[in-house]
Amino acid sequence: MKILIAGCNGLLGQNLLRTGSEEARFELSGLGLKPDPARPDLLSSYHCVDLGDRRALQNALDQIRPDWILNAAAMTDVDGCERDPGRCDLLNRDAVGWMAETGIPLAHVSTDYIFDGTSGPYVETNRPNPLSRYGRAKLESETLALSGSPRSFVVRTMLLWGRGQGTKKSFNDFVRENLTAGKSIRVVTDQLGSPTLAHDLAAAIWALIRAGKAGIYHAAGADVISRFDLAKGVAHFYGLDASLIHPIVTPDLRQAAPRPLRSGLNCDKLERDTGFRPRGWHAQMEWWRDLPAQAGS
């Protein structure tokens, strides 16, 4: 089975490659912005493509002729999306529609930002109410993703972290590195959500493909925790000085885009339909600690 991973150089893309390569029947190809792929050892072919260029995207699809497209690509800079709504809509919505129009089954990754964060954790049937341009574009992309093939599905996730070659640092890395250096950090107390290991999200996507499921699913860590408590947990886990973590609230950050504050995603449907549930935060950290650095996450 030919699988194309759009955004194969990102954190999720690399984890999809790593977990998908464990099954011999999958032939993995990738799309990315970089001239060279981060994991050439796991790819049968690679195309350097800006997903905002419809013609280039279609040319790549015509050459690869995949049986599935896994879309792990997105503009995830939420404040950047607010400042550049055109680019946000192009990458987070329009490109998804172009992929769906091919009729190739599509696994598309969405976000808890489609909700307003007043009553999480959310189930798949809760009413969306995005607060930001990023959330609106991702909500619109869900409808487009499901329109092309009856086999397509959307996976909503949040607070993704892990390890990948050349990827930006996660929140956990930010906390650990600053505290290790003896630097104080400010962390919000009023944003609640579900930290999700990229490896677990990738495993959930492959589980849905193997189970032949379609529609909308949530795949996020089992715990709902504030960013502040998460930072304190990281400090305690590594034996670092938690007194360097200072509490603030979201308005103190003066961010361009509003955030859903009381969030979190309920994953009962995913577990019921596939038998898989992402781990809770402590189990993620234990797994992470035992992971060889060269293996990634």
ZINOR-V957740 format. One record per helix or strand. SS is the DSSP state (~ for helix, > for strand). FROM is the first residue (numbers start at 1). LEN is the number of residues. Records with the same first field share a line. If there is no record, write none. Layout:
# ZINOR-V957740
SS->FROM-LEN + FROM-LEN
This chain:
# ZINOR-V957740
>->2-5 + 27-6 + 45-4 + 68-4 + 105-7 + 122-1 + 153-5 + 160-2 + 185-4 + 192-2 + 196-2 + 215-4 + 225-2 + 245-4 + 262-1 + 265-1
~->11-10 + 40-3 + 54-11 + 78-6 + 85-17 + 112-3 + 133-15 + 171-10 + 198-14 + 227-12 + 242-3 + 250-4 + 268-7 + 281-9 + 293-3
